[in-house]
Structure formats: C-alpha cells, structure tokens
Amino acid sequence: MKIEKGTPGYLNARKIRLLLLTLLEFGIVIALLVLGYMQTGTKLNLLTVVAIVGCLPACKMMVGLITVLPYRTADQEKAAEIQDKAPLLTTAFDLVITSREKIMPVEAVVISGNTVCGYAPNKKTVPEEAARHIKNILEENRLTKITVKIFSDYTPFLTRAEGLNSIAQVEQSEHRKRENRIRRILLNISM
C-alpha cells in the first residue's frame, strides 16, 4: 500500500522506496557490466557503455535517498493526538520544506482558514525562517492574508491546534477548499 505525501509515516515509506530503487538500479548496472564482460571477455563493449550511462539515474536515486535519510517521520502517537484534538482541520505530516538556503523539516502542519500552524522540533529548523518561507511561497501562489506560525515546542502547538479546531467548528465549510489548496502547495514544496 502506497503512503501518500502528507500522511504520517511518509518519510519512512519514501526512504524504503528510494533504497529499494537505488539497489535495483545499481544491480542492473552491475548485471550489465558482468554480462558484457562474460560475453566479450573484455570491458571494452557496448554493454559497458550502457552500464556507465545507467549509473546516472542510479546515482540520482541515491542522492534522493541521502537527502531524505537524516529526517525522521512524525511520531505516530503525536500524529494520532493531533488528528484527535483537531479533527476539523486540514493536516499534513512529514514535511521537509526546502528553500534555496536551507532544508527545514516540519513534523506536522494544521490549516484552518487563513491560518497555518506548524510543529518543527528539529534543531535545524528556525521557526521564524520556516514561517517566512512558507508565507512567501503561499503569496507567490496568490494566497494572501495568510498567518503562518511554526512552533518548536509540542504543547503550544497542540494548544493552538485545539483553539483553531474550536474556531473551525463555527465556520466549518467556508474555508475547506482554500485549506486544501494551501495543503497542496505545502506538499509541493516539500521533498
């Protein structure tokens, strides 16, 4: 079963998928080298050239794996608690937001109307920079007047998510379409 981007456990599933694809692609490269050598008795053959060219996509896959490896998936208990405490909000988990300067892991995001609230416990993520980057990306996609707040502590984040959920009970269906658009943009800028 494929785990979709934005759901808890996505980063672990992506790591496993990238590892398997990397091993498969390098296995094909090695098989081509061995087959070419066994058929001709020399490494100067067409299959060697194909194997060398085949290293490019294999290396690209390995770079993707190396890029994702340092980041951890969202804690399943926290993800369940967030979904339990804020069932009316649009959520996204396991985000690794990339900008030109930094890579910023964000464990969870809740979206309610014009408010985006995130939880980033990783020390590499500076909450103010992540919030500014997300706000800029949303403005570039013509979503203005959005408030973005990233928390490094779980308790204030969860309290804010509960508060947003209470507000969402009052204004339930008005903002759902906009929230889903914001979620898609956040998923697009994440690895």
Disulfide bonds with the S-S distance in Angstrom:
none
